[in-house]
Amino acid sequence: MNDVRLNSILDNDFYKITMQNAVVKLFPGSIVKYEFINRGKHHFPEGFAAALREAVNKMAELKLTKDEKKFMARTCPYIDLPYLDFLEGYHYDPSEVKIHQEGGDLSVSVEGLWYRTILWEVPLLALISELHYEMNHMERDSNEVVMSKTIEKADSLARLGVTFAEFGTRRRHSYKVQNLVMEALTQKKESTFIGSSNVHFAMKYGVKPIGTHAHEWFMFHAAEYGFKMANELALEHWVDVYRGDLGVALSDTYTTDVFFQQFDKKFAKLFDGVRHDSGDALEFADKTIAHYQKNGINPMFKYIIFSDALNLEKVEEITNYCRGKIGISFGIGTNLTNDVGLKPMNIVMKLIGVQAPNKEWIPTVKLSDEHGKYTGDPKMIELAKEFLRIKN
């Protein structure tokens, strides 16, 4: 009997909440499918699926509290009040999650209405990670070491003079470690720490919840409207819902080059900046700066949020390269919430299909700036590359 469980319905990434709000509004009838991908080829011990099922079943008990609802209404005025009423009545439905284990291999899939199933991905990954360490009896660094490492990182980032947020829920070592990290990050007043992607911890520690949308927002639009329209319609719909708030656009669902072809002057002016999540960070910075300049926009009035597998060395290199050229900020995940003396897991959960009106499944794909990170149906990947004229 394990005690791994979620403590709050808001123990999730903020972009899941912001996307759910948009999905409830725009796509209430859409049905989708997600699948767990074990990128790191991790081995799961006997009984893992049963332990995960137990933790998933407990999630049905989670409910938005009155205090949580007040926090959301106060902190996120751009989120519709009717949506907060919906979230107050929302319960996870464990029957949407299929879990199966064969030997050391684990398969997890989620299927159902998009507006309901969108919240599963991050908590499932967090639970899988925490159970993996617990059931393999792997000992982490002490609480004191975790906190001192975190404070050291925060001090280094303050010396660099760059703002950063904690983005580490999905691959955290455990809830306890993420809590220690947040405690350490919020200790010093002179820190450049600005918030967390985790809504529960943002509320607990009185910081800003940070996030806009994820790859699945663009992947869904490609399945629904076609690859050529995906970026443009995904951005257009985002603007329709948020009217200028939550203005950071994710650029690499179908490669950055394709994105910038469609991120025209209107979007470049409307959105505050872009997020980098794959490929060479410095190359991306050059492309972004050039794109703003080409559209007559001063890059210093815009910014890039870097969020791809960051550590202090990478942050320093990017900062030195970009300083004085464009605004920058950083979202640091695994290096904060799973730097505990153990190997972090390499796991993801991806949107793999959208159901068409005739009940057939349309496979989704993602063509990031790192070819090794292409995900989805191989035939559909080739089709997308052909449509979007991606040569590699």
C-alpha positions, 0 to 999 in steps of 0.5 A: 500500500503506497501513500503517493497521491495528489493533494489538490486539483490545482496540483497541475501546470497552469497551461492545462487550466488556461487551455481547458478554459479555451476548450470548454468555450471553443471545442466542447464536443471534441474527443481526443486520445493521449498516450504515455511515452517512456522515452528513457526506457525505464523499467517498472517494478512488479505491481507498478500498474496496480499502485498507479491505478490506486493513486489515479482512483484517489484523484476522483476525490479531488475538488476545487475548494472555495479558497482555491476558487477565490485565488484563481478569480483574484490572480487570473482575471482573464479566466472566465468566471463560468469556467471557474464554476465549471472547475468547481464542479469538475471531478477526475473520472478514473475510467478515462485512464487505461493502465497496463503493465507487461513485465517492466513495461508500462502503458498508460492511455487517456481517452474522452472529451478533450475538455475533461481529459486535458487535465490528466497528463501532468498529474499522471507523469508526476505520479509515475515519477514519484512511484518509480523512485518509491517502488524502486527504493531509491534514496534521494538527497536529504531535505537540507541538501535539496534546499541548499542546492536550490538556494545556490541556483537561485543565488546564481540566477540573481547574480546573472540578473535574469528572471526565472520560474519553476516549471518542474511538476511533470518530472518532479522527484516527488511532491515533497521535493517540489514543495522543498524547492518552492520553499527555498525559492521563496525565502529571499526577497532579492531573488529573481524568481517570479513564479511557478507553472504549478497552480497549487504551489503558486497559491501556497507560496503566494507567487504568480502561476505561469503558463499559456498553451502547450504543443497539444493546442497546435496539434489539435488544430492541425488534426481539426483544420489541417497542417497549413492552418494549424499555427494560424488558427491556434493563435487566432483562437487563443487571441479570441479567448484571451484578448491580449492576455497570456501572450506567449506563443509556443513556436516549435510544434511544426518547426520554428521556421514554419511558425515564423512564416505564419507569425505575421506582424499582427501576431508579432505585435499582439503576443508579448513573446515566444517560448523556446522548447527545442533545438539550438537556443542561440539559433532560435534567439537569432531567428526571433530577433530577425523576425521582429526586426523584419516586422519593424518591431524592437526586439527589446520590447518583446521576450523569449521564455527559454524552457528546454532542459535548462541548467545553470550553464545553459542559462548563463550561455543564453543570457550572455548571448541575448543580453541587450538584444531581446528580453529573456526569461527562463522556465526551469523544470527537472533541474530544480524539482529532480536534482536529488542525486538520482537520474531524472526520468525521461517520460512524456504524455502526448496527444496522439489522436483527435476523433473526426465527426465520422468517429475515425481517429485522426493521428496527431504529430509534433515536428519539433526543432529536434528531429529526435523529438518528432512524435506521432504516426510515421505516415502522418509525419511524412504528410506534414513534412510534405504539406509544410515543405520541411526538407529534413 
